[in-house]
Amino acid sequence: MENNQNKQEKLESVNIDKPIEKKEEDLFGRNSVAEQLNTIIKNYKEEDSITFGIIGDWGSGKTSFVNMTLEDFKDDENFIIVKFNPWNISTRKKLISDFFTTLAKEIR
């Protein structure tokens, strides 16, 4: 188990502009919440779709949380992960086109 001094040293060297990629990098204990969300997703048996929103201020760890959540699904053949970032898309038409292009590539 990691001692408090090592954890503090890691916290002091955190680059807030770079999200973490793996659960092992979680210094704020958000992985337990990510695992709870994973359990909900994996146990969802309804035919209707399900949607989750990750809401927070800039730099609050939304992307890191999503990365930790998706880590459990990357090798699971029962799930298809489609990552789509509309951040730099300026028109509705382009947004829709890019989304469905990305979706089509992932489900093939």
ABEGO torsion letter per residue (X at the ends): XBBAAAAAAAAAABBAABBBABAAABAAGAAAAAAAAAAAAAABABABBBBBBBBBBBGAGAAAAAAAAAAAAAABAABBBBBBBAAABABAAAAAAAAAAAAAAAAX
